[in-house]
Structure formats: structure tokens, C-alpha cells
Amino acid sequence: MKKYLEEVRRRIDTLQVTFVQIPREENECADRLAKAASAEVMMALNQVLSFIHNSSIINSRAEVQEINPEYDWTTPLTAYLKEGMLLDNKDAARKLKVRASQFIIINDVLYKRGFSRPYLRCLGHEEADYVMREVHEGICGNHSGARSLVHKLIRAGYYWPTMQKDAQAYVKTCDKCQRFGNLIRQPTEELTPMTAPWPFAQWELDIMGHLLTAARQLKFLVVGIDYFTKWVEAEALATITEKNIRSFVWRNIICRFRIPRDPARGAKGIWPDELPSILWAYRTTARTPTGETPFRLAYGSEAVILAEIGLTSYRVESYNEDKNKGALRLQLDLVDEVRATAEQRMAR
């Protein structure tokens, strides 16, 4: 950059600048390039920028520093955790600080703190390609599908941000899978559905009191704790009645983590009571900019709606506490890729 700065200063007096307005329909390419540059911190591994090593302006004999070709998604995290180096962009630096709290360096190797495993080794592009090839078609490989391949990689202790997308692409291009895979024209047995995990499936309720009497004669505390996440909901009450407990469960558990009933129409003065229902109907509906529901982006799984309770769906019918916990941990390990994909879609 110093060499370029000297060259610009040398030529600046001879420059003649003319401003020309370019119509919008002729500027799509430059517009896409500008958006890609502003979204550089969330680029996927397959979106690689190419750099010119030989300058057409500066003498080729000049010493120009080249960008490290081994740069990948782990580089800024490693640089920050080892040396405290941050990106120049303030927003990108803030996101890097928040993201780095999930990672740790052990013996000069970057690991991610996982949910299904204590530490998941972070892999670059070439390492991820090797691991996928070995697990899919190596000595212990069984040419499994993309979903099984991702889960097997997680259980083996590996992680990179685009695991699901890369696994799907790899399985589709596997030569042996395409050559020797069975052509299934009719199922030989009943289909085995893939069970989606059920978030916030079990709660424990407890009542505490008598406490010191507070304003409005509040002296009891009703507490709800989710078994898996240990999420706590609490509310102070003046009296313990069936109506109060029902109201607490409805407001703090059902309306918070599942789609509630339709708001009552025609009632003008009850909108504060219906506000939680409206908010959580919004949070459990897929949004066009991201393609995901806000609930899934926050918790990694889709919410259970009341229809699945009244007319049970497969995941409610076949609920198993231990299997559900394992599936939730896997979803939490993969939620970063879901969020990154949604962020890229929103930027586009």
C-alpha cells in the first residue's frame, strides 16, 4: 500500500477527472460488488476473493507484500485470541469479540465450545474436505447421507461454519454413491421419519412463600424451570389459586415458547393481554428476509405449536427425553450455520 500511495502522489497532478452518471440498470455488477465488500465478514468458504500478485502500476521488482493464501474463517478468531488483533470495521470487530467467546485455543489449535461435545476442533477448507472424505468413504465410512454425515462429524469432534451445506454438496458429487447407489422405485419397508427435536418440552413448577409482603400484597413466587436449558420463568403473586397458576403457565410458558390462540376480535380493551400472543405468533413465523423463524434463529429448533398438542405430530407422539436432549445439542452445535445463512440472505 505504501508503494501505491507513492505512485498516486507522483501522478496526481497529471490526472484529469470527468464525472459521468451511470444509469442504475447498467450498474448492477458494481452494486453487487459493493454489497459483497460490505458483507465480507459473513462470506461463506466457497466465496473466495482472488488477488492480483503482480501489479500493473508498480514495477514488478518492487517488494509488494502478498496476502496469505492460507487465510480462512479461523484466521481472525485465532489472531484475536492469541494477540488481541481486531478487524478495522467497528461492527465487524464487535461481532468478532462476541463470536470469540465460543472459541478457545489449546496447544495452538482452535476449538469451539460445543453442546454435544466439550470441544469441537475447528477445521479449515482443506481439513474439512479431508475429514468429510474419510468419514464418508474411508475405512470406517459407509457412504451415509448428508444429515448422518454431519451428525457423525459432530460426534467425532469436528466443526466448521458450513458443515451442513458442504456435506450436502459432497454427498451429491460422490462418484461411488452415484454409480452404485440403489435406485429405489418403491419403498421396501415403512418410511422412517426424521424426528425434529422438541424445545422446551418439560417444565418443573414450584411455589415459594410466604415471603416478605411487598407492594400489592405480593408474598408468593411461582417459578418454572425448563429441564434442558434450565431457563427460568418467575412471577410474584398475592395469592395461590388455580386461576393464577393457569395464567402464569399461559403467559410465561405457552405464549412464550409456542404459537398461542388467535387474538380475540372485537374486544377493544384487552390488547395488553393479547400482546404476548401476537409477539410470539410473529416470532414463530418464517420471515421473508431471513427465510427462518426468529425462534429457530434464537434456539436452533422450531417451536411446537398448539396444533401439534391438540392433534399430535410425529415429534410429539414419539417424544423420548434422552433422544430429544441429544438432538437438541446437535441442533445447537449447528445453529451458527443457520444464522450465517440467514445473515447472507438478508444481505443479498
Stockholm file with secondary structure:
# STOCKHOLM 1.0

chainA/1-348         MKKYLEEVRRRIDTLQVTFVQIPREENECADRLAKAASAEVMMALNQVLSFIHNSSIINSRAEVQEINPEYDWTTPLTAYLKEGMLLDNKDAARKLKVRASQFIIINDVLYKRGFSRPYLRCLGHEEADYVMREVHEGICGNHSGARSLVHKLIRAGYYWPTMQKDAQAYVKTCDKCQRFGNLIRQPTEELTPMTAPWPFAQWELDIMGHLLTAARQLKFLVVGIDYFTKWVEAEALATITEKNIRSFVWRNIICRFRIPRDPARGAKGIWPDELPSILWAYRTTARTPTGETPFRLAYGSEAVILAEIGLTSYRVESYNEDKNKGALRLQLDLVDEVRATAEQRMAR
#=GR chainA/1-348 SS CHHHHHHHHHHGGGCCCCCCCCCGGGCHHHHHHHHHHHTGGGCCTTCCCCCCSSCSSSCTTSCCCCCCTTCCTHHHHHHHHHHCCCCSSHHHHHHHHHHHTTEEEETTEEEEECSSSSEEEECCHHHHHHHHHHHHHSTTCCCCCHHHHHHHHHHHTEECTTHHHHHHHHHHHCHHHHHHCCCCSSCSSCCCCCCCCCTTCCEEEEEECCCCCCGGGCCEEEEEEETTTCCEEEEEESSCCHHHHHHHHIIIIIHHHSCCCCCCSSCSSCHHHHHHHHHHHHHTSCCTTTSSCHHHHHHSSCCCCHHHHHTTCHHHHTCCHHHHHHHHHHHHHHHHHHHHHHHHHHHC
#=GC SS_cons         CHHHHHHHHHHGGGCCCCCCCCCGGGCHHHHHHHHHHHTGGGCCTTCCCCCCSSCSSSCTTSCCCCCCTTCCTHHHHHHHHHHCCCCSSHHHHHHHHHHHTTEEEETTEEEEECSSSSEEEECCHHHHHHHHHHHHHSTTCCCCCHHHHHHHHHHHTEECTTHHHHHHHHHHHCHHHHHHCCCCSSCSSCCCCCCCCCTTCCEEEEEECCCCCCGGGCCEEEEEEETTTCCEEEEEESSCCHHHHHHHHIIIIIHHHSCCCCCCSSCSSCHHHHHHHHHHHHHTSCCTTTSSCHHHHHHSSCCCCHHHHHTTCHHHHTCCHHHHHHHHHHHHHHHHHHHHHHHHHHHC
//
